[in-house]
Amino acid sequence: MDPERLHRQLGGPETARLVQRLRSRLAHGRALTGSLSLAEPTDAERRAVERLLGRRPGRGSSLTVNLDDLDRVVRRSGMHVDGLAAAVQLLGGEVRVLADVRAAEAAAWRDALSPLPALGSRSAELAGWCADPGTAALVRRLGRTPEAAARLTADLVAVLGELPAAGVPLARLAARSVGDAHALDADSPVATLVLSAVRATWWRAGPLPTSAAEQRRALWDVAGVLVDELSSTVLVLNLPAAAGSRLQDLTATAAELGEPVVLTLRQIGRDRLRFRATPVYVCENPTVLAAAADRLGRACPPLVCAGGQPSTAAVRLLCGLAEQGCQLRYHGDFDWGGVRIANLLRSRMPWRPWRYDAAEYLAAAPAAASDSLRGTPVDAIWDPELTTAMRQRGVRVEEELVLDDLLLDLADGRG
């Protein structure tokens, strides 16, 4: 073999297009036989072919090269004893046949995705999500390569094997399942996949919140995973925690004093919630709860403040109260934001209106024309007539404006 001659005669810029076409043929699994045409050849390309084959090429608009002749030249001249195909690969590296490349890539993707059907066969709950073509497509999009997707599915299976959990903090779940406390941080690929599985498998509470952050918290919560376990809080007064429960130990002293208590998601989510079955009032604003504590103290019925947009702690607590037989009685602001909050809570747990319907709105709203009710109207799913009344009157009524009526209800146990 004479590599120097090979590079001199076939490795220069004047033969680059010819060599590239030869490599393309090999990549498509075709033998380097017959002829090959180069359109609009340059003078340099014509001279290079003339030197290789020892004869002047035609002067037409294309340059035709007989590959069988070129193969014989390569062998006889010593450029490469194995012929043209071997010479081309020595010049530019191994040529992999595209069909073989695609077959190998398809096999690699099958291996990378194989944990999904295996997981579905072990878990009846997750079987539908695992078999959904959209799940495999999501893994491919997030993984990008079979190698990365294989690591991703391994982590995914490890996390899902821990769910549903019983009040485990998110970072601890990540560290325990995949060895990285930040593996399930917001928008990480494995967190995206796990939450997709949670939504398809365990979410049964209607539409998710519109905010991406709230969606994430709600989905982790339904899977028994605590997110923001100390920063997510809920304000309560005289919580009816069952005797002997952890929450009763935490709230008993405050209840004796008739004082409000702020509970964290950690305190609510660590143990199974147990309550006495009794009516529980729910308000939107802390002002109502503070006034109830001032006016009624320990005589006030159980009262929970949703605190505007309900936190995960508030939703977890209210769901637990409803599951334990407590009848929730809800009041909020008569504005479109208040209706949205009420709808959200209604999708997560049952409650009955507490002075929160069309009749109460009309009684509280001034009859004079007003444009204080701003924003996009929302249908109140518990009372369609309320939406109609609010549209027609156009007045915003905050809880503080009907505070005296709410306190009378609490004093009498009505509502």
Salt bridges, closest charged atoms under 4 A:
GLU14 OE2 - ARG51 NH2 3.62
GLU45 OE1 - ARG17 NH2 2.97
ASP69 OD2 - ARG55 NH2 2.76
ASP69 OD1 - ARG72 NH2 2.25
ASP71 OD2 - ARG75 NE 2.83
GLU162 OE1 - ARG176 NH2 3.18
ASP185 OD2 - HIS182 ND1 3.03
ASP221 OD1 - ARG316 NH2 2.63
ASP228 OD2 - ARG217 NE 2.88
GLU229 OE1 - ARG266 NH1 3.75
GLU229 OE1 - ARG270 NH2 3.23
GLU256 OE1 - ARG298 NH2 3.46
ASP271 OD2 - ARG246 NE 3.66
ASP335 OD2 - ARG396 NE 2.89
GLU360 OE1 - ARG355 NH1 3.35
ASP371 OD2 - ARG374 NH2 3.56
GLU398 OE2 - ARG396 NH2 3.11
GLU399 OE2 - HIS331 ND1 2.99
ASP404 OD1 - ARG295 NH2 3.83
ASP409 OD2 - ARG355 NE 2.51
ASP409 OD1 - ARG414 NH2 3.69
ASP412 OD2 - ARG414 NH2 3.31
